[in-house]
Amino acid sequence: MNWIISLFTIALADWTFILNVLCLHLILPGII
């Protein structure tokens, strides 16, 4: 059961990172 939670946490972290990058790209399109 723990590995399912681990995978979910990793996936959630990946999505958070991707969303942060997208937000930064929208805010600072000229730099990134």
C-alpha distance matrix in Angstrom:
0.0 3.8 5.5 5.5 6.8 8.9 10.3 11.1 12.8 14.6 15.8 16.9 18.8 20.4 21.6 22.9 24.8 26.1 27.3 29.0 30.8 31.9 33.2 35.0 36.5 37.8 39.3 40.7 41.4 44.3 42.4 39.1
3.8 0.0 3.8 5.4 5.1 6.1 8.7 9.8 10.5 12.3 14.2 15.2 16.4 18.3 19.9 20.9 22.5 24.2 25.6 26.8 28.6 30.1 31.3 32.8 34.5 36.0 37.2 38.5 39.4 42.1 40.0 36.8
5.5 3.8 0.0 3.8 5.4 4.8 6.1 8.5 9.6 10.3 12.1 13.9 15.0 16.2 18.1 19.6 20.8 22.3 24.0 25.4 26.8 28.3 29.9 31.3 32.6 34.4 35.8 36.9 37.5 40.1 38.1 34.7
5.5 5.4 3.8 0.0 3.8 5.4 5.2 6.1 8.6 9.9 10.5 12.1 14.2 15.3 16.4 18.2 19.9 21.0 22.3 24.2 25.7 26.8 28.4 30.2 31.4 32.8 34.4 35.8 36.3 39.1 37.4 34.0
6.8 5.1 5.4 3.8 0.0 3.8 5.5 5.0 6.1 8.6 9.8 10.3 12.1 14.1 15.2 16.2 18.2 19.8 20.8 22.3 24.2 25.5 26.6 28.4 30.0 31.3 32.6 34.1 35.0 37.8 36.0 32.8
8.9 6.1 4.8 5.4 3.8 0.0 3.8 5.4 5.1 6.2 8.5 9.8 10.5 12.2 14.2 15.2 16.5 18.3 19.8 21.0 22.6 24.3 25.6 26.9 28.5 30.2 31.4 32.5 33.4 36.0 33.9 30.7
10.3 8.7 6.1 5.2 5.5 3.8 0.0 3.8 5.4 5.1 6.0 8.5 9.8 10.4 12.2 14.1 15.2 16.3 18.2 19.8 21.0 22.4 24.1 25.6 26.8 28.5 30.1 31.2 31.6 34.3 32.5 29.1
11.1 9.8 8.5 6.1 5.0 5.4 3.8 0.0 3.8 5.5 5.1 6.0 8.5 9.8 10.5 12.1 14.2 15.2 16.3 18.2 19.9 20.9 22.3 24.2 25.5 26.8 28.3 29.8 30.4 33.4 31.8 28.5
12.8 10.5 9.6 8.6 6.1 5.1 5.4 3.8 0.0 3.8 5.5 5.0 6.1 8.6 9.8 10.4 12.2 14.2 15.2 16.4 18.3 19.8 20.9 22.4 24.2 25.6 26.7 28.1 29.1 31.9 30.0 26.9
14.6 12.3 10.3 9.9 8.6 6.2 5.1 5.5 3.8 0.0 3.8 5.4 5.0 6.1 8.6 9.8 10.5 12.2 14.2 15.2 16.5 18.3 19.9 21.0 22.4 24.3 25.6 26.6 27.3 29.9 27.8 24.6
15.8 14.2 12.1 10.5 9.8 8.5 6.0 5.1 5.5 3.8 0.0 3.8 5.4 5.0 6.2 8.6 9.8 10.5 12.2 14.1 15.3 16.4 18.2 19.9 20.9 22.5 24.2 25.4 25.8 28.7 27.0 23.6
16.9 15.2 13.9 12.1 10.3 9.8 8.5 6.0 5.0 5.4 3.8 0.0 3.8 5.4 5.1 6.1 8.6 9.8 10.5 12.2 14.2 15.2 16.3 18.3 19.8 21.0 22.4 23.9 24.8 27.8 26.2 23.1
18.8 16.4 15.0 14.2 12.1 10.5 9.8 8.5 6.1 5.0 5.4 3.8 0.0 3.8 5.4 5.0 6.2 8.6 9.8 10.5 12.3 14.2 15.2 16.5 18.3 19.9 21.0 22.1 23.2 25.9 23.9 20.9
20.4 18.3 16.2 15.3 14.1 12.2 10.4 9.8 8.6 6.1 5.0 5.4 3.8 0.0 3.8 5.4 5.1 6.1 8.6 9.8 10.6 12.3 14.2 15.3 16.4 18.4 19.9 20.8 21.3 23.9 22.1 18.8
21.6 19.9 18.1 16.4 15.2 14.2 12.2 10.5 9.8 8.6 6.2 5.1 5.4 3.8 0.0 3.8 5.4 5.0 6.0 8.5 9.8 10.4 12.1 14.1 15.1 16.4 18.2 19.6 20.0 23.1 21.8 18.6
22.9 20.9 19.6 18.2 16.2 15.2 14.1 12.1 10.4 9.8 8.6 6.1 5.0 5.4 3.8 0.0 3.8 5.5 5.1 6.1 8.6 9.9 10.5 12.2 14.1 15.3 16.4 17.9 19.1 22.1 20.5 17.7
24.8 22.5 20.8 19.9 18.2 16.5 15.2 14.2 12.2 10.5 9.8 8.6 6.2 5.1 5.4 3.8 0.0 3.8 5.5 5.1 6.2 8.6 9.9 10.6 12.2 14.3 15.3 16.1 17.1 19.7 17.8 14.8
26.1 24.2 22.3 21.0 19.8 18.3 16.3 15.2 14.2 12.2 10.5 9.8 8.6 6.1 5.0 5.5 3.8 0.0 3.8 5.4 5.1 6.2 8.6 9.9 10.4 12.4 14.2 15.1 15.3 18.2 16.9 13.6
27.3 25.6 24.0 22.3 20.8 19.8 18.2 16.3 15.2 14.2 12.2 10.5 9.8 8.6 6.0 5.1 5.5 3.8 0.0 3.8 5.4 5.0 6.1 8.5 9.7 10.5 12.2 14.0 14.6 17.9 17.0 14.2
29.0 26.8 25.4 24.2 22.3 21.0 19.8 18.2 16.4 15.2 14.1 12.2 10.5 9.8 8.5 6.1 5.1 5.4 3.8 0.0 3.8 5.4 5.1 6.1 8.5 9.9 10.5 11.9 13.3 16.2 14.8 12.3
30.8 28.6 26.8 25.7 24.2 22.6 21.0 19.9 18.3 16.5 15.3 14.2 12.3 10.6 9.8 8.6 6.2 5.1 5.4 3.8 0.0 3.8 5.5 5.1 6.0 8.6 9.8 10.2 10.9 13.6 12.1 9.1
31.9 30.1 28.3 26.8 25.5 24.3 22.4 20.9 19.8 18.3 16.4 15.2 14.2 12.3 10.4 9.9 8.6 6.2 5.0 5.4 3.8 0.0 3.8 5.4 5.0 6.2 8.6 9.8 9.8 13.2 12.7 9.9
33.2 31.3 29.9 28.4 26.6 25.6 24.1 22.3 20.9 19.9 18.2 16.3 15.2 14.2 12.1 10.5 9.9 8.6 6.1 5.1 5.5 3.8 0.0 3.8 5.4 5.1 6.1 8.5 9.7 13.1 12.7 10.8
35.0 32.8 31.3 30.2 28.4 26.9 25.6 24.2 22.4 21.0 19.9 18.3 16.5 15.3 14.1 12.2 10.6 9.9 8.5 6.1 5.1 5.4 3.8 0.0 3.8 5.4 5.0 5.7 7.6 10.4 9.3 7.8
36.5 34.5 32.6 31.4 30.0 28.5 26.8 25.5 24.2 22.4 20.9 19.8 18.3 16.4 15.1 14.1 12.2 10.4 9.7 8.5 6.0 5.0 5.4 3.8 0.0 3.8 5.5 5.3 5.0 8.3 8.1 6.0
37.8 36.0 34.4 32.8 31.3 30.2 28.5 26.8 25.6 24.3 22.5 21.0 19.9 18.4 16.4 15.3 14.3 12.4 10.5 9.9 8.6 6.2 5.1 5.4 3.8 0.0 3.8 5.7 5.6 9.3 10.3 9.2
39.3 37.2 35.8 34.4 32.6 31.4 30.1 28.3 26.7 25.6 24.2 22.4 21.0 19.9 18.2 16.4 15.3 14.2 12.2 10.5 9.8 8.6 6.1 5.0 5.5 3.8 0.0 3.8 6.1 8.9 9.5 9.5
40.7 38.5 36.9 35.8 34.1 32.5 31.2 29.8 28.1 26.6 25.4 23.9 22.1 20.8 19.6 17.9 16.1 15.1 14.0 11.9 10.2 9.8 8.5 5.7 5.3 5.7 3.8 0.0 3.8 5.5 5.7 6.5
41.4 39.4 37.5 36.3 35.0 33.4 31.6 30.4 29.1 27.3 25.8 24.8 23.2 21.3 20.0 19.1 17.1 15.3 14.6 13.3 10.9 9.8 9.7 7.6 5.0 5.6 6.1 3.8 0.0 3.8 5.7 5.8
44.3 42.1 40.1 39.1 37.8 36.0 34.3 33.4 31.9 29.9 28.7 27.8 25.9 23.9 23.1 22.1 19.7 18.2 17.9 16.2 13.6 13.2 13.1 10.4 8.3 9.3 8.9 5.5 3.8 0.0 3.8 6.0
42.4 40.0 38.1 37.4 36.0 33.9 32.5 31.8 30.0 27.8 27.0 26.2 23.9 22.1 21.8 20.5 17.8 16.9 17.0 14.8 12.1 12.7 12.7 9.3 8.1 10.3 9.5 5.7 5.7 3.8 0.0 3.8
39.1 36.8 34.7 34.0 32.8 30.7 29.1 28.5 26.9 24.6 23.6 23.1 20.9 18.8 18.6 17.7 14.8 13.6 14.2 12.3 9.1 9.9 10.8 7.8 6.0 9.2 9.5 6.5 5.8 6.0 3.8 0.0
